[in-house]
Amino acid sequence: MKKILFVALVAACGGGSGSGVDSNKKLVDLTASEANEECNYLFDTYPLITVNCPGGTTITKGEDPTKRATECNGTTGVAAGCTITVGQAEACINDVYHESDAALCSTSTSPPASCAPLFSAACQGTARIGPMTSEELLDLAMIYAR
């Protein structure tokens, strides 16, 4: 069984680190140019890697370089009411991407605390009836990167 976890959240620190986009800026407020900076930064910083888990499960995280042209399209896919900032997004994606293989393979490991802003109702959508699983969080992260 192949389990794909796309870890691609809009991520950057202001002040010359990361992509250079202001870390206090909300993702929903990014211009098309800033969204592209963020997206390209993700592809450059978080390459696609595969983790082989016990039981034959494979987890893929990072950015697939063959998708850069179609995914860096000047949008973020962030819900209008979501207030997560570029800095918060960077902290989450960095922590998730650098989790140990054992943590990524575990079905009982919670996402890093830095990802808490993604759990707000505004970021998850109003149709949510329960908390997000780790896999759903990472899938949401992928959407936010676009």
FILO-381663 format. One record per atom (N, C-alpha, C): residue number from 1; residue in one letter; atom name; x, y, z. Coordinates in steps of 0.05 Angstrom, whole numbers, plus 5000, padded with zeros to 4 digits. Example, Ala and Ser with C-alpha at 12.3 -4.5 7.8 and 13.67 -1.06 7.14 Angstrom:
BEGIN
[1 'a' 'N' [5264 4886 5156]]
[1 'a' 'CA' [5246 4910 5156]]
[1 'a' 'C' [5264 4934 5156]]
[2 's' 'N' [5257 4955 5142]]
[2 's' 'CA' [5273 4979 5143]]
[2 's' 'C' [5258 5001 5157]]
# end
This chain:
BEGIN
[1 'm' 'N' [5017 4977 5000]]
[1 'm' 'CA' [5000 5000 5000]]
[1 'm' 'C' [5018 5025 5000]]
[2 'k' 'N' [5012 5043 4982]]
[2 'k' 'CA' [5028 5067 4981]]
[2 'k' 'C' [5012 5089 4993]]
[3 'k' 'N' [5023 5102 5013]]
[3 'k' 'CA' [5011 5124 5027]]
[3 'k' 'C' [5026 5149 5019]]
[4 'i' 'N' [5013 5167 5007]]
[4 'i' 'CA' [5026 5191 4998]]
[4 'i' 'C' [5019 5214 5016]]
[5 'l' 'N' [5038 5226 5027]]
[5 'l' 'CA' [5034 5250 5044]]
[5 'l' 'C' [5049 5273 5030]]
[6 'f' 'N' [5034 5291 5019]]
[6 'f' 'CA' [5046 5313 5006]]
[6 'f' 'C' [5050 5335 5027]]
[7 'v' 'N' [5075 5342 5030]]
[7 'v' 'CA' [5082 5363 5049]]
[7 'v' 'C' [5091 5387 5033]]
[8 'a' 'N' [5072 5405 5029]]
[8 'a' 'CA' [5079 5428 5013]]
[8 'a' 'C' [5062 5451 5022]]
[9 'l' 'N' [5070 5464 5042]]
[9 'l' 'CA' [5056 5486 5053]]
[9 'l' 'C' [5070 5512 5045]]
[10 'v' 'N' [5056 5533 5040]]
[10 'v' 'CA' [5069 5558 5034]]
[10 'v' 'C' [5087 5565 5057]]
[11 'a' 'N' [5112 5569 5052]]
[11 'a' 'CA' [5131 5572 5074]]
[11 'a' 'C' [5152 5593 5069]]
[12 'a' 'N' [5157 5610 5088]]
[12 'a' 'CA' [5179 5629 5085]]
[12 'a' 'C' [5182 5645 5111]]
[13 'c' 'N' [5206 5654 5115]]
[13 'c' 'CA' [5211 5673 5137]]
[13 'c' 'C' [5217 5700 5125]]
[14 'g' 'N' [5209 5721 5138]]
[14 'g' 'CA' [5216 5748 5129]]
[14 'g' 'C' [5244 5754 5136]]
[15 'g' 'N' [5252 5779 5130]]
[15 'g' 'CA' [5279 5788 5138]]
[15 'g' 'C' [5301 5774 5124]]
[16 'g' 'N' [5299 5766 5099]]
[16 'g' 'CA' [5321 5755 5084]]
[16 'g' 'C' [5323 5725 5085]]
[17 's' 'N' [5308 5712 5102]]
[17 's' 'CA' [5310 5682 5103]]
[17 's' 'C' [5286 5670 5088]]
[18 'g' 'N' [5287 5645 5082]]
[18 'g' 'CA' [5265 5632 5068]]
[18 'g' 'C' [5262 5645 5040]]
[19 's' 'N' [5238 5648 5032]]
[19 's' 'CA' [5233 5660 5005]]
[19 's' 'C' [5236 5690 5005]]
[20 'g' 'N' [5237 5702 5028]]
[20 'g' 'CA' [5239 5731 5030]]
[20 'g' 'C' [5212 5745 5033]]
[21 'v' 'N' [5190 5731 5031]]
[21 'v' 'CA' [5164 5743 5034]]
[21 'v' 'C' [5160 5749 5064]]
[22 'd' 'N' [5148 5771 5071]]
[22 'd' 'CA' [5144 5779 5099]]
[22 'd' 'C' [5131 5757 5115]]
[23 's' 'N' [5144 5748 5136]]
[23 's' 'CA' [5134 5726 5152]]
[23 's' 'C' [5108 5732 5167]]
[24 'n' 'N' [5101 5757 5170]]
[24 'n' 'CA' [5076 5765 5184]]
[24 'n' 'C' [5052 5768 5165]]
[25 'k' 'N' [5057 5765 5139]]
[25 'k' 'CA' [5035 5768 5120]]
[25 'k' 'C' [5018 5743 5119]]
[26 'k' 'N' [4992 5747 5119]]
[26 'k' 'CA' [4973 5725 5117]]
[26 'k' 'C' [4975 5712 5090]]
[27 'l' 'N' [4972 5686 5089]]
[27 'l' 'CA' [4973 5672 5063]]
[27 'l' 'C' [4951 5682 5044]]
[28 'v' 'N' [4928 5688 5055]]
[28 'v' 'CA' [4906 5697 5038]]
[28 'v' 'C' [4911 5724 5025]]
[29 'd' 'N' [4931 5739 5036]]
[29 'd' 'CA' [4937 5766 5026]]
[29 'd' 'C' [4961 5766 5007]]
[30 'l' 'N' [4972 5743 5001]]
[30 'l' 'CA' [4995 5743 4983]]
[30 'l' 'C' [4987 5751 4954]]
[31 't' 'N' [5004 5767 4942]]
[31 't' 'CA' [5000 5774 4914]]
[31 't' 'C' [5008 5749 4897]]
[32 'a' 'N' [5001 5750 4872]]
[32 'a' 'CA' [5008 5727 4854]]
[32 'a' 'C' [5038 5724 4853]]
[33 's' 'N' [5053 5746 4853]]
[33 's' 'CA' [5082 5744 4852]]
[33 's' 'C' [5093 5732 4878]]
[34 'e' 'N' [5082 5740 4901]]
[34 'e' 'CA' [5091 5728 4927]]
[34 'e' 'C' [5084 5699 4928]]
[35 'a' 'N' [5060 5692 4919]]
[35 'a' 'CA' [5052 5663 4919]]
[35 'a' 'C' [5071 5647 4903]]
[36 'n' 'N' [5079 5657 4880]]
[36 'n' 'CA' [5099 5643 4863]]
[36 'n' 'C' [5126 5641 4877]]
[37 'e' 'N' [5134 5662 4891]]
[37 'e' 'CA' [5159 5661 4906]]
[37 'e' 'C' [5158 5639 4926]]
[38 'e' 'N' [5136 5638 4941]]
[38 'e' 'CA' [5132 5617 4961]]
[38 'e' 'C' [5133 5589 4949]]
[39 'c' 'N' [5118 5586 4928]]
[39 'c' 'CA' [5117 5560 4915]]
[39 'c' 'C' [5144 5551 4904]]
[40 'n' 'N' [5158 5568 4891]]
[40 'n' 'CA' [5185 5561 4881]]
[40 'n' 'C' [5204 5555 4904]]
[41 'y' 'N' [5201 5570 4926]]
[41 'y' 'CA' [5217 5565 4949]]
[41 'y' 'C' [5213 5537 4959]]
[42 'l' 'N' [5187 5528 4960]]
[42 'l' 'CA' [5181 5501 4969]]
[42 'l' 'C' [5195 5480 4951]]
[43 'f' 'N' [5193 5483 4925]]
[43 'f' 'CA' [5205 5464 4907]]
[43 'f' 'C' [5236 5463 4911]]
[44 'd' 'N' [5247 5486 4916]]
[44 'd' 'CA' [5277 5488 4920]]
[44 'd' 'C' [5286 5477 4947]]
[45 't' 'N' [5269 5480 4967]]
[45 't' 'CA' [5277 5474 4995]]
[45 't' 'C' [5268 5446 5004]]
[46 'y' 'N' [5245 5436 4994]]
[46 'y' 'CA' [5234 5411 5004]]
[46 'y' 'C' [5231 5391 4981]]
[47 'p' 'N' [5254 5379 4972]]
[47 'p' 'CA' [5252 5360 4950]]
[47 'p' 'C' [5237 5335 4957]]
[48 'l' 'N' [5227 5322 4937]]
[48 'l' 'CA' [5211 5298 4941]]
[48 'l' 'C' [5229 5275 4951]]
[49 'i' 'N' [5221 5262 4973]]
[49 'i' 'CA' [5235 5239 4983]]
[49 'i' 'C' [5215 5218 4991]]
[50 't' 'N' [5224 5193 4992]]
[50 't' 'CA' [5207 5171 4999]]
[50 't' 'C' [5217 5158 5024]]
[51 'v' 'N' [5199 5151 5042]]
[51 'v' 'CA' [5206 5137 5067]]
[51 'v' 'C' [5192 5110 5066]]
[52 'n' 'N' [5208 5089 5070]]
[52 'n' 'CA' [5197 5062 5071]]
[52 'n' 'C' [5190 5055 5100]]
[53 'c' 'N' [5165 5049 5104]]
[53 'c' 'CA' [5155 5043 5131]]
[53 'c' 'C' [5152 5013 5135]]
[54 'p' 'N' [5151 5004 5160]]
[54 'p' 'CA' [5146 4976 5165]]
[54 'p' 'C' [5120 4967 5152]]
[55 'g' 'N' [5119 4942 5144]]
[55 'g' 'CA' [5094 4932 5132]]
[55 'g' 'C' [5092 4938 5102]]
[56 'g' 'N' [5112 4950 5091]]
[56 'g' 'CA' [5111 4956 5062]]
[56 'g' 'C' [5098 4982 5054]]
[57 't' 'N' [5090 4998 5073]]
[57 't' 'CA' [5078 5024 5067]]
[57 't' 'C' [5100 5044 5060]]
[58 't' 'N' [5095 5060 5040]]
[58 't' 'CA' [5113 5081 5032]]
[58 't' 'C' [5100 5108 5035]]
[59 'i' 'N' [5115 5127 5046]]
[59 'i' 'CA' [5106 5154 5049]]
[59 'i' 'C' [5124 5172 5032]]
[60 't' 'N' [5111 5188 5016]]
[60 't' 'CA' [5126 5207 5000]]
[60 't' 'C' [5120 5235 5010]]
[61 'k' 'N' [5141 5250 5015]]
[61 'k' 'CA' [5138 5278 5024]]
[61 'k' 'C' [5155 5296 5008]]
[62 'g' 'N' [5147 5321 5006]]
[62 'g' 'CA' [5162 5341 4991]]
[62 'g' 'C' [5149 5347 4965]]
[63 'e' 'N' [5164 5361 4948]]
[63 'e' 'CA' [5153 5371 4923]]
[63 'e' 'C' [5164 5354 4899]]
[64 'd' 'N' [5145 5346 4882]]
[64 'd' 'CA' [5152 5332 4857]]
[64 'd' 'C' [5160 5352 4836]]
[65 'p' 'N' [5186 5352 4828]]
[65 'p' 'CA' [5196 5373 4810]]
[65 'p' 'C' [5181 5373 4783]]
[66 't' 'N' [5168 5352 4775]]
[66 't' 'CA' [5153 5352 4750]]
[66 't' 'C' [5128 5368 4751]]
[67 'k' 'N' [5120 5376 4775]]
[67 'k' 'CA' [5095 5391 4779]]
[67 'k' 'C' [5099 5421 4783]]
[68 'r' 'N' [5124 5430 4783]]
[68 'r' 'CA' [5129 5458 4789]]
[68 'r' 'C' [5114 5477 4770]]
[69 'a' 'N' [5115 5472 4745]]
[69 'a' 'CA' [5103 5490 4725]]
[69 'a' 'C' [5073 5493 4729]]
[70 't' 'N' [5060 5472 4736]]
[70 't' 'CA' [5031 5473 4739]]
[70 't' 'C' [5022 5482 4767]]
[71 'e' 'N' [5039 5477 4787]]
[71 'e' 'CA' [5031 5484 4814]]
[71 'e' 'C' [5039 5511 4823]]
[72 'c' 'N' [5059 5523 4812]]
[72 'c' 'CA' [5067 5550 4819]]
[72 'c' 'C' [5052 5569 4800]]
[73 'n' 'N' [5027 5574 4806]]
[73 'n' 'CA' [5010 5589 4787]]
[73 'n' 'C' [4999 5615 4799]]
[74 'g' 'N' [5012 5626 4819]]
[74 'g' 'CA' [5004 5651 4830]]
[74 'g' 'C' [4980 5651 4849]]
[75 't' 'N' [4972 5627 4858]]
[75 't' 'CA' [4950 5625 4877]]
[75 't' 'C' [4959 5608 4901]]
[76 't' 'N' [4944 5610 4923]]
[76 't' 'CA' [4952 5594 4947]]
[76 't' 'C' [4931 5573 4954]]
[77 'g' 'N' [4906 5576 4946]]
[77 'g' 'CA' [4885 5557 4953]]
[77 'g' 'C' [4877 5559 4982]]
[78 'v' 'N' [4883 5581 4996]]
[78 'v' 'CA' [4876 5584 5024]]
[78 'v' 'C' [4848 5595 5026]]
[79 'a' 'N' [4833 5584 5045]]
[79 'a' 'CA' [4805 5593 5050]]
[79 'a' 'C' [4806 5622 5058]]
[80 'a' 'N' [4786 5637 5049]]
[80 'a' 'CA' [4786 5666 5054]]
[80 'a' 'C' [4788 5674 5083]]
[81 'g' 'N' [4776 5659 5101]]
[81 'g' 'CA' [4776 5665 5130]]
[81 'g' 'C' [4800 5656 5145]]
[82 'c' 'N' [4817 5641 5133]]
[82 'c' 'CA' [4841 5629 5146]]
[82 'c' 'C' [4862 5651 5150]]
[83 't' 'N' [4871 5654 5175]]
[83 't' 'CA' [4889 5675 5182]]
[83 't' 'C' [4918 5666 5186]]
[84 'i' 'N' [4925 5642 5177]]
[84 'i' 'CA' [4953 5633 5180]]
[84 'i' 'C' [4972 5651 5165]]
[85 't' 'N' [4994 5656 5177]]
[85 't' 'CA' [5014 5674 5165]]
[85 't' 'C' [5036 5657 5151]]
[86 'v' 'N' [5052 5671 5135]]
[86 'v' 'CA' [5074 5658 5122]]
[86 'v' 'C' [5093 5646 5142]]
[87 'g' 'N' [5099 5660 5164]]
[87 'g' 'CA' [5117 5649 5184]]
[87 'g' 'C' [5106 5624 5198]]
[88 'q' 'N' [5080 5625 5204]]
[88 'q' 'CA' [5068 5601 5216]]
[88 'q' 'C' [5069 5578 5196]]
[89 'a' 'N' [5064 5583 5171]]
[89 'a' 'CA' [5064 5562 5151]]
[89 'a' 'C' [5092 5550 5149]]
[90 'e' 'N' [5112 5568 5149]]
[90 'e' 'CA' [5139 5557 5147]]
[90 'e' 'C' [5146 5540 5171]]
[91 'a' 'N' [5139 5548 5194]]
[91 'a' 'CA' [5145 5532 5218]]
[91 'a' 'C' [5133 5504 5215]]
[92 'c' 'N' [5108 5503 5207]]
[92 'c' 'CA' [5094 5477 5204]]
[92 'c' 'C' [5107 5460 5183]]
[93 'i' 'N' [5111 5470 5159]]
[93 'i' 'CA' [5122 5454 5137]]
[93 'i' 'C' [5150 5444 5144]]
[94 'n' 'N' [5166 5461 5157]]
[94 'n' 'CA' [5193 5453 5164]]
[94 'n' 'C' [5193 5431 5185]]
[95 'd' 'N' [5175 5434 5205]]
[95 'd' 'CA' [5174 5413 5225]]
[95 'd' 'C' [5164 5387 5214]]
[96 'v' 'N' [5143 5388 5197]]
[96 'v' 'CA' [5132 5363 5186]]
[96 'v' 'C' [5153 5350 5168]]
[97 'y' 'N' [5165 5366 5151]]
[97 'y' 'CA' [5185 5355 5132]]
[97 'y' 'C' [5208 5341 5146]]
[98 'h' 'N' [5216 5352 5168]]
[98 'h' 'CA' [5239 5342 5183]]
[98 'h' 'C' [5233 5323 5205]]
[99 'e' 'N' [5208 5314 5207]]
[99 'e' 'CA' [5201 5293 5226]]
[99 'e' 'C' [5217 5268 5221]]
[100 's' 'N' [5222 5252 5241]]
[100 's' 'CA' [5236 5227 5238]]
[100 's' 'C' [5220 5208 5221]]
[101 'd' 'N' [5233 5189 5209]]
[101 'd' 'CA' [5219 5169 5193]]
[101 'd' 'C' [5199 5154 5211]]
[102 'a' 'N' [5207 5148 5235]]
[102 'a' 'CA' [5189 5133 5254]]
[102 'a' 'C' [5164 5149 5259]]
[103 'a' 'N' [5166 5175 5263]]
[103 'a' 'CA' [5143 5192 5268]]
[103 'a' 'C' [5125 5193 5243]]
[104 'l' 'N' [5137 5195 5220]]
[104 'l' 'CA' [5121 5196 5195]]
[104 'l' 'C' [5106 5170 5191]]
[105 'c' 'N' [5119 5148 5197]]
[105 'c' 'CA' [5107 5122 5193]]
[105 'c' 'C' [5086 5114 5214]]
[106 's' 'N' [5087 5127 5237]]
[106 's' 'CA' [5068 5121 5258]]
[106 's' 'C' [5041 5132 5253]]
[107 't' 'N' [5020 5115 5258]]
[107 't' 'CA' [4993 5125 5255]]
[107 't' 'C' [4983 5139 5280]]
[108 's' 'N' [4999 5138 5301]]
[108 's' 'CA' [4990 5150 5327]]
[108 's' 'C' [5004 5176 5333]]
[109 't' 'N' [5023 5184 5316]]
[109 't' 'CA' [5038 5209 5321]]
[109 't' 'C' [5021 5233 5313]]
[110 's' 'N' [5019 5252 5330]]
[110 's' 'CA' [5005 5277 5324]]
[110 's' 'C' [5023 5295 5307]]
[111 'p' 'N' [5011 5313 5291]]
[111 'p' 'CA' [5027 5332 5276]]
[111 'p' 'C' [5041 5351 5296]]
[112 'p' 'N' [5063 5363 5288]]
[112 'p' 'CA' [5078 5381 5305]]
[112 'p' 'C' [5060 5404 5316]]
[113 'a' 'N' [5066 5414 5339]]
[113 'a' 'CA' [5050 5435 5351]]
[113 'a' 'C' [5050 5460 5334]]
[114 's' 'N' [5071 5464 5318]]
[114 's' 'CA' [5073 5488 5301]]
[114 's' 'C' [5051 5488 5280]]
[115 'c' 'N' [5038 5465 5275]]
[115 'c' 'CA' [5016 5464 5255]]
[115 'c' 'C' [4989 5470 5266]]
[116 'a' 'N' [4988 5477 5292]]
[116 'a' 'CA' [4962 5483 5305]]
[116 'a' 'C' [4945 5504 5290]]
[117 'p' 'N' [4957 5525 5278]]
[117 'p' 'CA' [4941 5545 5264]]
[117 'p' 'C' [4924 5533 5241]]
[118 'l' 'N' [4933 5511 5230]]
[118 'l' 'CA' [4918 5498 5209]]
[118 'l' 'C' [4893 5484 5219]]
[119 'f' 'N' [4891 5480 5245]]
[119 'f' 'CA' [4868 5466 5256]]
[119 'f' 'C' [4844 5484 5261]]
[120 's' 'N' [4846 5510 5256]]
[120 's' 'CA' [4823 5528 5261]]
[120 's' 'C' [4801 5521 5241]]
[121 'a' 'N' [4777 5526 5249]]
[121 'a' 'CA' [4754 5520 5232]]
[121 'a' 'C' [4756 5536 5206]]
[122 'a' 'N' [4766 5560 5207]]
[122 'a' 'CA' [4769 5577 5183]]
[122 'a' 'C' [4788 5565 5163]]
[123 'c' 'N' [4809 5552 5172]]
[123 'c' 'CA' [4828 5540 5154]]
[123 'c' 'C' [4819 5513 5144]]
[124 'q' 'N' [4803 5499 5159]]
[124 'q' 'CA' [4794 5472 5151]]
[124 'q' 'C' [4768 5472 5136]]
[125 'g' 'N' [4754 5494 5137]]
[125 'g' 'CA' [4727 5494 5124]]
[125 'g' 'C' [4705 5489 5143]]
[126 't' 'N' [4682 5498 5137]]
[126 't' 'CA' [4659 5497 5156]]
[126 't' 'C' [4646 5469 5156]]
[127 'a' 'N' [4652 5452 5137]]
[127 'a' 'CA' [4639 5426 5135]]
[127 'a' 'C' [4653 5405 5153]]
[128 'r' 'N' [4674 5413 5166]]
[128 'r' 'CA' [4689 5395 5183]]
[128 'r' 'C' [4673 5384 5206]]
[129 'i' 'N' [4673 5359 5211]]
[129 'i' 'CA' [4658 5348 5234]]
[129 'i' 'C' [4677 5336 5255]]
[130 'g' 'N' [4702 5335 5250]]
[130 'g' 'CA' [4721 5324 5269]]
[130 'g' 'C' [4749 5336 5264]]
[131 'p' 'N' [4768 5331 5282]]
[131 'p' 'CA' [4795 5341 5277]]
[131 'p' 'C' [4808 5327 5254]]
[132 'm' 'N' [4827 5341 5242]]
[132 'm' 'CA' [4842 5330 5219]]
[132 'm' 'C' [4861 5309 5228]]
[133 't' 'N' [4864 5289 5212]]
[133 't' 'CA' [4885 5269 5216]]
[133 't' 'C' [4911 5280 5206]]
[134 's' 'N' [4934 5268 5212]]
[134 's' 'CA' [4960 5277 5202]]
[134 's' 'C' [4960 5277 5172]]
[135 'e' 'N' [4949 5256 5160]]
[135 'e' 'CA' [4949 5255 5131]]
[135 'e' 'C' [4932 5277 5119]]
[136 'e' 'N' [4909 5283 5131]]
[136 'e' 'CA' [4893 5305 5121]]
[136 'e' 'C' [4907 5332 5124]]
[137 'l' 'N' [4921 5335 5146]]
[137 'l' 'CA' [4936 5360 5150]]
[137 'l' 'C' [4956 5364 5127]]
[138 'l' 'N' [4970 5343 5121]]
[138 'l' 'CA' [4991 5346 5100]]
[138 'l' 'C' [4978 5349 5073]]
[139 'd' 'N' [4955 5337 5068]]
[139 'd' 'CA' [4941 5342 5043]]
[139 'd' 'C' [4932 5371 5041]]
[140 'l' 'N' [4922 5382 5063]]
[140 'l' 'CA' [4914 5410 5064]]
[140 'l' 'C' [4939 5427 5059]]
[141 'a' 'N' [4961 5420 5070]]
[141 'a' 'CA' [4986 5435 5065]]
[141 'a' 'C' [4992 5437 5036]]
[142 'm' 'N' [4988 5415 5021]]
[142 'm' 'CA' [4993 5414 4993]]
[142 'm' 'C' [4975 5434 4978]]
[143 'i' 'N' [4950 5435 4986]]
[143 'i' 'CA' [4931 5454 4974]]
[143 'i' 'C' [4940 5482 4979]]
[144 'y' 'N' [4949 5488 5003]]
[144 'y' 'CA' [4956 5515 5010]]
[144 'y' 'C' [4980 5525 4994]]
[145 'a' 'N' [4996 5507 4985]]
[145 'a' 'CA' [5020 5515 4969]]
[145 'a' 'C' [5013 5524 4941]]
[146 'r' 'N' [4989 5520 4934]]
[146 'r' 'CA' [4981 5527 4906]]
[146 'r' 'C' [4965 5552 4906]]
# end
